[in-house]
Amino acid sequence: MENYIVCEERANHSRIHIKICQNRCEDSETCRAFQEHIETRSAEEVAKRSDAVSWPREKLVSPTPA
């Protein structure tokens, strides 16, 4: 359920998919739940990028002059 947030404005169906909230909701810029999700997601993406594979210099191919 990581793609869903709990919307404070919706009474009966408070759980909403993040894409619907982002594209259709007029209050997404000020919504606390949406902003927290965005901050959490961007922090997770930065952490994933820092775990990227680092290739040793010997395995990198340099262009050969023709």
C-alpha positions as MATLAB code, in Angstrom:
seq = 'MENYIVCEERANHSRIHIKICQNRCEDSETCRAFQEHIETRSAEEVAKRSDAVSWPREKLVSPTPA';
ca = [
       0.000    0.000    0.000;
       2.945    2.323   -0.512;
       1.218    4.116   -3.390;
      -1.722    5.218   -1.259;
      -2.128    8.018    1.262;
      -4.931    8.881    3.669;
      -6.720   12.016    2.528;
      -8.125   14.213    5.289;
     -10.677   15.773    2.932;
     -12.373   12.547    1.854;
     -14.759   11.176    4.464;
     -15.985    7.789    3.221;
     -13.084    6.800    0.971;
     -10.130    8.392    2.693;
      -7.474    6.168    1.116;
      -6.455    7.538   -2.283;
      -3.815    6.577   -4.818;
      -0.959    9.064   -4.902;
      -1.247    9.650   -8.678;
      -4.915   10.598   -8.386;
      -4.098   12.956   -5.557;
      -1.212   14.487   -7.474;
      -3.091   14.995  -10.751;
      -6.649   15.792   -9.684;
      -6.581   17.358   -6.237;
      -6.528   21.141   -6.072;
      -5.002   21.058   -2.580;
      -2.074   18.743   -3.291;
       0.427   21.594   -2.873;
      -0.783   22.270    0.676;
      -1.891   18.770    1.699;
       0.163   17.528    4.634;
      -0.241   13.810    3.779;
       0.744   14.340    0.134;
       3.758   16.493    1.010;
       4.968   13.953    3.590;
       4.688   11.198    0.986;
       6.677   13.242   -1.540;
       9.411   13.986    1.028;
       9.613   10.344    2.083;
       9.695    9.102   -1.503;
      12.424   11.540   -2.545;
      14.531   10.551    0.478;
      14.118    6.865   -0.449;
      15.089    7.557   -4.066;
      18.248    9.364   -2.971;
      19.139    6.398   -0.772;
      18.577    3.992   -3.677;
      20.794    6.070   -5.961;
      23.619    6.098   -3.418;
      23.579    2.298   -3.450;
      24.375    2.266   -7.150;
      27.060   -0.075   -8.397;
      30.447    1.497   -8.738;
      32.557   -0.039  -11.492;
      36.312   -0.298  -11.010;
      38.335    1.919  -13.334;
      39.886   -1.158  -14.990;
      36.483   -2.238  -16.301;
      35.654    1.117  -17.843;
      36.340    1.362  -21.555;
      37.992    4.494  -22.824;
      37.486    5.557  -26.434;
      40.337    4.528  -28.693;
      41.686    7.074  -31.176;
      41.014    6.141  -34.782;
];
